[in-house]
Amino acid sequence: MLSLRLLGSYEISVNGEPITTLDTQKGRALLAYLAVEADRVHPRDALAALLWPEASPQSALQNLRQRLYVLRKALT
């Protein structure tokens, strides 16, 4: 079971085990956003533009792919 604490100190655990590999602000922001907005579909280009508005679309999508990879790896 996934447990998130988003206010105060940021804490993530899976089945009671703390997850410490999400050490970037963007990775944490991505997880928080997806958890809070879990009831709707999020196009990758929209997520990329939200998290990396200053980057080119291609660069933003590459950054998103990397963050999603790290996120999946941390949570499995």
HELIX and SHEET records of a PDB file:
HELIX    1   1 GLN A   25  VAL A   36  1                                  12    
HELIX    2   2 ARG A   44  LEU A   51  1                                   8    
HELIX    3   3 PRO A   57  LEU A   75  1                                  19    
SHEET    1   A 3 LEU A   2  ARG A   5  0                                        
SHEET    2   A 3 GLU A  11  VAL A  14 -1                                        
SHEET    3   A 3 GLU A  17  PRO A  18 -1                                        
END                                                                             
